[in-house]
Amino acid sequence: MGLTKSEIFTEEQNEIAAIAKVLGHPARIAILDFLIKLKSCVCGDLVKDIGLAQPTISQHLKELKKVGLIKGTIDGTSVCYCIDQENWDKVKNILSQFLDKSSVENCC
């Protein structure tokens, strides 16, 4: 497998790509959507709500947590997850600024 050469791109470009990669899976979108609709932390089993196996859910939660879209707390044997509002707002700002960049009209 070849190198991505991420070092030749700006920090902003790498950050947007990391966010896009995490948002590029429908299961992760479903998890985020579920957490947003709850408007609170979920400490229960997401398997019945999302419809995927527990190891799959765990892997997606790990990826979402890695980029900071969600946060989790451990209470005994239970792990609670919720949207990390501060990072969520940061991601919204980053994507909004990128998507609001000017484009050339009638170029093709």
N, C-alpha and C positions, 0 to 999 in steps of 0.2 A: 504494500500500500504506500502511495506517495505521501510526501509531506504537504501540509496545507500552506506552509509558508506564511502563517498568520502574522509573523513579525514584520512583514512588508506592508501590512495594512495598519490604519490608524486604530487607536484605542477605541474610538467611537464605532468604527466599522466592525471590529471584533466583538464589541459589546452587543451591537444590534444583531449580528450573526448568531451569537450565543442565545439571545432572547428568542430570535426567530426559530432556531433549532428546537428549543424547548417547546415553543408554541406550535411546532410543526406536527404534533401527534394528536389525533382526535381524543385519545384517552386522557391526555393531560388537559385538554380544553374542557372535557367533561368533568374532570376533577375540580378544576378551577371554577367552572360554572356552578357546580354543586356547592362548593365552599362559599361562593359569592351569594348564592340564593339563601344559604343558611344564616348569613350575617352573624355567625358565631363560630366557635371552634367545634370540630367534630372529633369526638374521642372514641366513637364506635367503629364498627366495621364498615368500610367503604365498599366491600365486595358486593353486598346486596344492592347498594345504591348505584354503583357503576357497572356491575355485571362482568367484572374480570376477576381472575384468580388473585389471591392474596399476594403471591410473590410479584405478580405483574403490577398490581397497585403499589406495592412497596417500592418497586423500581421507579415508577413514574413519580411518586412522592419524593423520592430521593433527588431526581432530576429537577423537579420544581423547587425544591428546597435549595439545591446547589446554586441556582441563579437568584435566589432570594424572593421568589414570588409567594412562597408560603413559609410559615415557621411552625415549628413543632415543639411541644414540651412533653417531657416524660414524667408521668405520675405513677410510680410503682411499675406495673406491667403494662399500663395503658399509655399510648402516645396520642396526644391531641394535636390536630393540625388546623390552621386557619390562614387566611390571607395575611401576608405581612404588608399592612397598609402603607407604611412608609416606602418600602421598595416597590410596591404596586404603583404608587404615584410617580415614583422615579421612572419606572419602565414606561408608564403612559406618557410622561414628558419626553423621554428619549425617542420613543416611536413617533410621537406627534411632531416633534421637531424634524425628524427624518422625512416623514410623509408630507410635511408642509413645505419642503424645499421646492423652489420653482422648477418648472419643467418647460421645455421649449415647445411653443405652440406650432402646430402644423409642420413638424419636422419631416414627416414621411408622407 
